[in-house]
């Protein structure tokens, strides 16, 4: 069974930094794009960032571009999110998630949403 | 920018009812639409992908339909375990994901 385990959350003052980690197991981590999605208290889901399987491509929501950096270590099956210049509205549960892919022909996939999620790690930004 | 709009925001129904949640995209997205279920204090769970494809292990009472700008999630016979918040999501391969605001289903 696919397992994703986030860590690194905590309380931080505005302007501070945190580094989130997501340890993956039970699938070929180096073959899947991975994402971070967050959920502010009592609110809906917001996509934050995605990184391709080989880490050659990264994508960010406008709300975090220039402040957050996604990365991965395929040798350790771990996904990261570096959070800098944190603001109060970054307060949320941060989930890591695995991309669902569908093989169309040899070495060519389509991608369809997020089919495995961790339980999340909480980031609280407050003075 | 594409926005995803769900209706209703909250829904109250009884066991055995047939319920439908609607999701609109502000521009055509083909069938690049997924549905998720999120129970309180839990991670979301993928139910439907590519608008109408049932994810493995998801009960057959869940179904999805639509294309272009209008999509629906239907639960054919509501069960007590279906109490949750449901989200639609547009995806552009894996370069972007946009969620609807959610529909809270109370049983």
Interface residues (C-beta under 8 A of the other chain):
Chain A: X33 X35 X37 X44 X45 X46 X47 X50 X52 X57 X59 X95 X99 X100 X110 X111 X112 X113 X114 X115 X117 X118 X119 X120
Chain B: X32 X34 X36 X38 X42 X43 X44 X45 X46 X49 X50 X53 X55 X87 X89 X91 X93 X94 X95 X96 X97 X98 X99 X100 X101 X102
